[in-house]
Amino acid sequence: MSTRTTVLWVPDWPVGAAVRAAEVPPHLPAAVQSGARLVAVSALARAQGVRRGMRRRQAQAVCPELVLLPADDDRDARLFEPVAAATETVVAGIEVVRPGMLLLPAGGAARFHGTEEVLAERLVSAVAERTGHECQVGTADGLLAAVLAARTDDVVAPGGSRAYLAPRPVDDLAPAAVTDEALRAVADLVDLLRRLGLRTLGDLAALDAGDVHARFGTWGSWAWTLVRGEDLRPPARRRPETDLEVATVLDPPAQRVDVATFAGRRLAEELHTLLTDHSVTCARLRITARTDEGTDLTRTWRTDLGGLGGLSAARITDRIRWQLEGWLTAAAAERGGGTEPEDHGEPVGLVTLAITAEDVAPAGAEQGRLWGGPSGGDLRAHRALDRVQGLLGGDGVLTAALQGGRDVRDQVHLQPWGAQAVAPRPVDRPWPGHLPSPAPATVPAQPAAVEVLDAAGRPVTFDQRLAMSGVPARVRTPRTDRRPAADHDVAGWAGPWPLAERWWSPDQARLRVHLQVTLGDGRALLLACRPEGWTCEAVYD
């Protein structure tokens, strides 16, 4: 398929973003480096002979006053957002291809503004007036033709993209690559095409589609589609919705939960009315309050999309009440008082209360599930959990989330049902000594005592150097009220993995050795040996 596409391009965006973030004077040549090579060069640096791909020392030899700045994808994306927002004042839906380049379907926008030339002028003016950046705009059939047209501010006539691309060298495929991985793959493809004598985009377009795919694979088919003025998909237009917020000032300050909840009930009804009037849903609900001491309290709750119960005013009120109970109780405890008049000490007062619907999207526009929509069982389960949480309070129903840690129990973080909070310990930290993957499927609340024996029936122990006294042969489970004692043959084992925590503190030191064993009946267990004996920590699927 072929889509009439307009591309807005800010030249040398990584350099422009880095210069603005570092506040480099605009009269100095600058470049962005990643490792030892330059990945982006400003126009002033190019005028003095600096080129992309040069090594740092070579570039400094060519231009001694060159300012080198580090590459930062997050910085580039963050600073490009004002450009995208300025574009959205002219066109309702855009797709950010990469920081420095965005595209949009040109058909409807050009009809609204009159012509494609007028659309380009208004886009350039909006970006310049609102952000101060100079940009270039091109329009053509297909992504590749539009990207190349933006580099020369061209408007390619409908149906003329293939002829426009035909005389261009195959090196011009590179601007259509939007990621580093794609850029490397396209560079390899271009090198292969040139070695085979296909030096222009027209030479590639003249080949048969089946032959191209058989010889050059997926990237060859991608390039063949683009050089014919076609697209693999239409632009994925983003339609940002403004977060909806309602707030109230509590005068006099609310010092009791029921008084603050009554005000929160009115806010919940107002927010629900706003969501209904705008025909939108939200993915998160942020509750914010300020105490009479000036302390800001914020908590974010996840909401159910896809029809799982609906975000009613009553559900919003429940979350407000749970949060206010926790805040007022904790703040009063810090003061030595309480939330009720009969409590001793000075109570805490809330002076403002606000609710914000975040990640707002048109109703019905959320992504469906991989295996279809929610089932009746899902609906009943979510509503039952909401009812139980309403009876027991916010902390009455907990869900497990993954967090960082070394032990299997340390990696479990319990949080209230529906709450969206960052785990206390990040998962992406090194955590030396943690168990290797895969993680066990079942972790009991308390580890069960077991015995590990060698072939001679002697207990397996560890010496001071953490060396095992023998090879594990059997795992013995002691007798309980529900089952008799039993011996299970060990079919295989892995480890051991010693773990010493707080070794510097004699009172809190914890030393244990983990062992993975597979029993003869097919079960896999995670065992731990402590000075007081062996325990079964978890069970694998």
C-alpha positions in Angstrom: 0.0 0.0 0.0 1.0 3.6 -0.5 0.1 6.4 2.0 0.5 10.1 1.2 3.0 11.0 4.0 4.4 14.3 5.3 7.7 14.1 7.2 9.0 16.8 9.5 12.7 16.7 10.1 14.9 18.7 12.4 18.5 18.5 10.9 21.2 17.3 13.3 18.8 16.9 16.2 21.1 14.9 18.5 23.6 17.7 18.3 21.0 20.4 18.7 19.5 18.7 21.8 23.0 18.1 23.3 24.0 21.7 22.7 20.8 23.0 24.3 21.1 20.7 27.3 24.8 21.6 27.9 24.2 25.3 27.1 27.0 25.4 24.6 27.4 28.8 22.8 25.8 28.5 19.3 28.9 29.9 17.5 31.1 26.9 18.5 31.2 23.7 16.3 29.9 20.7 18.2 29.5 16.9 17.7 28.0 14.0 19.6 30.2 11.0 20.3 29.4 7.5 21.3 32.5 5.6 22.3 35.4 6.7 20.2 33.4 7.8 17.1 31.2 10.7 16.2 27.5 9.9 15.6 26.2 13.4 14.8 27.9 16.6 13.7 26.6 20.2 13.6 26.6 22.3 10.4 29.5 24.5 11.7 31.6 21.4 12.3 30.9 20.0 8.9 32.0 23.2 7.3 35.4 22.7 8.9 35.7 19.2 7.7 34.4 17.1 10.6 32.3 14.2 9.4 30.0 11.6 11.1 31.9 8.4 11.8 35.2 10.1 12.4 37.3 9.1 15.4 37.5 11.6 18.2 41.2 12.3 17.8 40.8 12.7 14.0 37.9 15.1 14.4 39.8 17.2 17.0 42.8 17.4 14.7 40.6 18.7 11.9 38.8 21.1 14.2 40.6 21.9 17.5 37.8 24.0 18.9 35.3 21.2 18.4 33.0 20.7 21.4 32.4 17.0 22.0 29.1 16.0 23.8 28.0 12.5 25.0 25.2 10.6 23.3 22.0 10.4 25.3 18.8 8.9 23.7 16.7 9.8 26.7 17.8 13.5 26.5 17.1 13.6 22.7 13.6 12.1 23.2 12.7 14.4 26.1 13.8 17.6 24.3 12.0 16.6 21.1 8.7 16.5 22.9 8.1 20.3 22.6 8.6 19.9 18.8 6.0 17.2 18.7 3.6 19.3 20.8 4.1 22.3 18.5 3.3 20.1 15.5 0.1 18.9 17.1 -1.1 22.5 17.2 -1.4 22.2 13.4 -2.2 18.5 12.9 -4.3 16.3 15.2 -2.3 13.0 14.9 1.4 12.4 14.4 3.9 9.5 14.7 7.4 10.2 16.2 9.7 8.0 14.1 12.8 8.9 16.2 13.9 12.0 18.0 14.4 14.6 15.3 11.8 13.2 12.8 8.1 12.7 12.9 5.5 11.9 10.2 1.8 12.2 9.6 -0.8 11.3 7.0 -0.9 14.2 4.6 -4.3 13.6 3.0 -6.7 15.0 5.6 -4.3 17.6 6.9 -3.6 19.0 3.4 -7.3 19.2 2.7 -8.0 21.0 5.9 -5.2 23.6 5.4 -5.7 23.9 1.6 -2.7 22.4 0.0 0.4 20.4 1.0 2.6 23.5 0.5 0.5 25.5 3.0 0.6 22.6 5.4 4.4 22.5 5.2 4.6 26.3 5.8 2.4 26.2 8.9 4.3 23.2 10.3 7.6 25.1 9.9 6.2 28.3 11.4 4.6 26.5 14.4 7.8 24.7 15.3 9.9 27.9 14.9 7.6 30.1 16.9 7.0 27.6 19.8 10.4 26.0 20.1 12.9 28.1 18.2 14.1 25.1 16.1 14.4 25.2 12.3 12.8 22.2 10.6 12.2 21.0 7.0 9.1 19.3 5.7 8.6 17.0 2.7 5.6 15.2 1.3 5.5 12.2 -1.0 3.9 8.7 -1.4 5.6 6.3 1.0 8.0 6.8 3.9 11.4 6.7 2.1 10.4 9.3 -0.6 8.9 11.6 2.1 12.0 11.3 4.3 14.3 12.2 1.3 11.9 15.0 0.2 12.1 16.6 3.7 15.9 17.0 3.3 15.3 19.3 0.3 11.8 20.7 1.3 10.2 19.1 -1.7 6.6 18.1 -2.4 6.6 15.0 -4.7 3.5 14.8 -6.9 1.1 11.9 -6.2 2.2 8.8 -8.0 5.7 10.2 -8.7 7.6 8.7 -5.8 9.1 5.7 -7.7 10.4 8.0 -10.4 11.7 10.4 -7.8 13.6 7.7 -6.0 14.9 5.8 -9.1 18.1 7.8 -9.9 19.2 8.0 -6.2 22.0 5.8 -4.9 21.2 2.9 -2.7 23.0 4.7 0.2 19.8 6.8 0.5 18.1 3.8 2.2 19.9 4.7 5.4 17.7 7.7 6.4 14.6 5.3 6.6 16.3 3.2 9.3 14.9 4.4 12.7 17.0 2.3 15.1 20.7 1.5 15.5 20.0 -2.2 14.7 18.1 -1.3 11.6 20.9 1.1 10.6 23.5 -1.7 10.8 21.3 -4.1 8.9 20.7 -1.5 6.1 24.4 -0.7 5.9 25.2 -4.4 5.3 22.4 -4.5 2.7 23.7 -1.4 0.9 27.2 -2.9 0.8 25.9 -6.1 -0.7 23.8 -4.3 -3.3 26.8 -2.3 -4.4 29.0 -5.3 -4.7 26.3 -7.0 -6.9 26.1 -4.0 -9.2 22.8 -2.6 -7.9 23.9 1.0 -7.4 20.6 3.0 -7.7 17.2 2.6 -6.0 15.7 2.1 -9.5 17.9 -1.0 -10.1 16.5 -2.5 -6.9 12.9 -1.6 -7.7 13.1 -3.3 -11.1 13.7 -6.7 -9.6 11.0 -9.2 -8.9 9.7 -9.3 -5.3 10.2 -13.1 -4.9 13.8 -12.9 -6.1 14.6 -10.0 -3.8 13.2 -11.9 -0.8 15.0 -15.1 -1.7 18.4 -13.4 -2.1 18.3 -10.5 0.4 15.8 -11.7 3.0 13.5 -9.5 5.2 15.6 -6.4 4.9 15.7 -6.7 1.2 11.9 -7.0 1.0 11.7 -3.9 3.2 14.0 -1.9 1.0 12.2 -3.1 -2.2 8.8 -2.0 -0.8 10.1 1.5 0.1 11.9 2.2 -3.2 8.7 1.5 -5.1 7.0 4.4 -3.2 5.0 2.0 -1.0 4.7 1.5 2.8 4.7 -1.6 5.0 2.0 0.1 7.2 0.3 3.5 7.5 1.5 6.0 10.1 0.6 5.1 13.7 -0.9 8.4 14.7 -0.8 9.3 18.4 -3.7 11.3 19.8 -2.7 12.7 23.1 -5.5 13.3 25.6 -5.1 15.8 28.4 -5.1 14.4 31.9 -8.3 15.3 33.7 -8.0 16.7 37.2 -10.5 17.9 39.9 -9.4 19.5 43.1 -10.9 21.2 46.2 -9.7 23.4 49.0 -10.7 22.1 52.5 -11.5 25.0 54.7 -11.4 24.4 57.6 -8.8 21.6 57.2 -10.2 18.1 57.3 -8.9 16.3 60.4 -11.2 13.3 60.3 -11.4 10.5 57.7 -15.1 10.8 57.2 -15.0 14.6 56.6 -12.2 14.2 54.0 -13.9 11.2 52.4 -17.1 13.3 52.0 -15.1 15.9 50.1 -13.5 13.1 48.1 -16.9 11.7 47.2 -17.8 15.0 45.5 -14.5 15.0 43.6 -15.0 11.4 42.5 -18.4 12.2 41.1 -17.0 15.3 39.3 -14.1 13.2 37.8 -16.5 10.4 36.7 -18.7 13.0 35.0 -15.7 14.5 33.2 -14.6 11.1 32.0 -18.1 10.3 30.8 -18.6 13.7 29.0 -15.2 13.3 27.2 -15.9 9.6 26.4 -12.5 8.6 27.7 -11.0 6.1 30.1 -7.8 6.3 32.2 -5.1 3.8 33.0 -4.0 5.4 36.3 -5.6 7.4 39.1 -3.4 9.8 41.1 -4.6 11.0 44.5 -2.8 14.1 45.9 -3.3 15.8 49.2 -1.5 18.5 51.2 -1.4 18.7 55.0 -1.6 21.8 57.1 2.2 21.4 57.6 2.8 21.8 53.8 3.6 18.2 53.2 2.5 16.8 49.8 1.1 13.3 49.8 0.7 11.4 46.5 -0.4 7.8 45.6 -1.1 6.3 42.2 -3.7 3.5 41.7 -4.0 1.4 38.6 -7.4 1.2 37.1 -9.0 -1.6 35.2 -9.3 -1.2 31.5 -11.1 -3.5 29.0 -14.4 -3.5 30.9 -13.1 -5.2 34.1 -15.7 -3.6 36.4 -15.6 0.0 35.1 -14.3 3.0 36.9 -17.4 4.2 38.7 -17.6 7.0 41.2 -18.0 4.5 44.1 -14.7 2.8 43.1 -12.9 6.1 43.0 -14.3 7.0 46.4 -13.2 3.7 47.9 -9.6 4.4 46.8 -9.7 7.9 48.2 -11.0 6.6 51.5 -8.4 3.9 51.8 -5.7 6.4 51.0 -6.9 9.0 53.4 -7.1 6.5 56.2 -3.5 5.5 55.7 -2.3 9.1 55.3 -4.1 10.6 58.3 -3.3 7.7 60.6 0.4 7.7 59.7 0.7 11.5 60.0 -1.2 11.5 63.3 1.1 8.7 64.6 4.1 10.9 63.7 2.7 13.8 65.7 1.7 11.5 68.6 -2.0 12.1 68.0 -4.8 10.6 66.0 -7.6 11.2 63.6 -10.5 11.2 66.1 -11.3 14.0 68.6 -10.9 11.6 71.5 -7.4 10.7 70.5 -4.6 12.4 72.4 -2.3 14.9 70.7 -2.9 17.4 67.9 -4.7 15.8 64.9 -3.5 16.2 61.3 -5.5 18.3 58.9 -5.7 18.2 55.1 -6.0 21.6 53.3 -6.2 20.5 49.7 -7.4 17.3 47.9 -7.0 16.5 44.2 -7.7 13.5 41.9 -6.1 13.2 38.5 -6.9 10.7 35.7 -3.7 9.9 34.0 -2.9 8.1 30.7 -6.3 9.2 29.3 -7.4 7.5 26.1 -10.6 7.4 24.1 -13.1 4.9 25.5 -12.7 1.5 23.6 -9.3 2.4 22.2 -7.2 0.3 24.7 -5.3 -2.6 23.3 -7.2 -5.9 23.6 -5.8 -9.0 25.2 -3.7 -11.5 23.3 -6.3 -14.3 23.9 -9.4 -12.1 23.4 -11.5 -9.9 25.7 -12.1 -10.5 29.4 -14.2 -13.5 30.3 -17.1 -13.7 32.8 -14.8 -15.2 35.3 -12.4 -12.3 35.1 -15.2 -9.9 35.6 -16.5 -11.8 38.6 -13.1 -12.1 40.2 -12.2 -8.4 39.8 -15.6 -7.4 41.3 -15.3 -9.8 44.1 -11.8 -8.5 45.0 -13.1 -5.0 44.9 -15.9 -5.9 47.2 -13.6 -7.6 49.7 -11.2 -4.7 49.5 -14.1 -2.3 50.2 -15.0 -4.3 53.3 -11.4 -4.8 54.7 -9.8 -1.7 53.5 -6.9 -1.0 51.1 -4.4 -3.3 52.7 -7.0 -6.1 53.1 -6.3 -7.6 49.6 -2.6 -7.8 48.6 -1.0 -8.8 45.3 2.6 -10.0 44.8 5.1 -8.1 42.7 8.7 -8.8 41.8 11.4 -6.8 43.5 15.2 -7.1 43.9 16.7 -9.5 46.4 18.9 -12.5 46.8 16.6 -14.9 48.6 13.3 -16.1 47.0 11.3 -14.5 49.8 13.2 -11.2 49.5 12.2 -10.9 45.9 8.4 -10.9 46.7 6.8 -7.5 47.4 3.2 -7.4 48.6 1.2 -4.3 47.7 -2.5 -3.4 47.9 -4.8 -4.7 45.1 -5.0 -2.1 42.4 -2.1 0.1 43.7 0.7 1.1 41.4 3.9 1.7 43.4 7.6 1.3 42.7 9.1 -1.7 44.5 11.4 -0.8 47.4 14.3 -2.7 46.0 14.9 -2.3 42.2 15.1 -5.5 40.2 17.8 -4.3 37.8 20.5 -4.0 40.5 23.3 -6.7 40.5 22.2 -8.5 43.7 25.4 -10.7 44.0 24.6 -14.1 45.4 21.0 -14.3 44.1 19.8 -17.6 42.8 20.1 -18.4 39.1 17.1 -18.6 36.8 14.5 -20.1 36.5 12.7 -18.8 39.6 10.6 -21.3 41.6 6.9 -21.3 41.0 5.7 -21.9 44.6 7.1 -20.2 47.7 5.4 -21.3 50.9 4.8 -18.7 53.7 7.2 -20.7 56.0 9.9 -23.1 54.9 9.4 -26.7 55.8 12.0 -28.7 57.7 13.6 -31.6 55.8 16.7 -33.8 56.0 19.2 -34.3 53.3 21.1 -37.6 53.5 23.9 -39.2 51.5 24.0 -42.8 50.1 25.1 -44.1 53.5 22.3 -42.4 55.3 24.5 -39.8 57.0 23.3 -36.1 57.1 24.8 -33.9 54.4 26.5 -30.9 56.0 28.9 -28.1 55.1 32.2 -27.3 56.7 33.7 -23.8 57.3 34.9 -23.7 53.7 31.3 -24.5 52.5 32.3 -27.9 51.2 29.6 -30.6 51.3 30.3 -33.7 53.4 28.7 -36.0 50.8 26.6 -36.3 47.7 22.9 -35.8 48.3 21.0 -39.1 47.7 17.8 -38.8 49.6 15.5 -36.1 51.0 13.5 -37.0 54.1 10.4 -35.2 55.0 9.4 -35.5 58.7 6.1 -36.8 60.0 3.3 -34.3 60.4 -0.4 -34.5 61.4 -1.4 -34.8 57.7 1.3 -37.2 56.3 3.8 -39.7 57.6 7.6 -39.4 57.3 8.9 -40.3 53.8 12.2 -40.7 52.0 12.5 -39.4 48.4 15.4 -40.4 46.1 17.4 -37.6 44.5 17.6 -38.0 40.8 19.8 -34.9 40.2 21.1 -31.8 42.0 22.8 -28.5 41.2 24.7 -26.1 43.4 25.6 -25.4 46.1 25.1 -21.6 46.2 26.4 -20.1 49.4 24.8 -16.8 50.6 26.2 -14.8 53.5 24.3 -11.6 54.5 25.3 -9.1 57.2 28.5 -11.0 57.9 29.9 -7.9 59.6 27.1 -8.0 62.3 27.4 -11.0 64.7 23.8 -10.5 65.9 22.2 -10.2 62.4 24.5 -12.4 60.3 22.7 -14.9 58.1 24.6 -17.8 56.4 22.8 -20.4 54.3 23.6 -22.6 51.3 21.1 -23.2 48.6 20.8 -26.5 46.7 18.5 -27.4 43.8 17.4 -31.1 43.7 15.2 -33.2 41.4 13.4 -36.1 43.1 12.7 -39.4 41.6 9.0 -38.6 41.2 9.8 -35.6 39.0 9.4 -32.8 41.5 12.1 -30.1 41.8 12.8 -28.4 45.1 14.9 -25.5 46.3 16.6 -26.5 49.6 18.6 -24.3 52.0 21.0 -25.4 54.7 21.4 -23.2 57.7 23.3 -23.9 61.0 20.1 -25.3 62.5 19.4 -27.7 59.6 17.9 -28.1 56.2 14.6 -26.5 54.9 12.6 -26.7 51.7 12.3 -23.1 50.5 10.4 -23.4 47.3 9.0 -25.8 44.7 9.7 -25.7 40.9 7.1 -26.5 38.3 
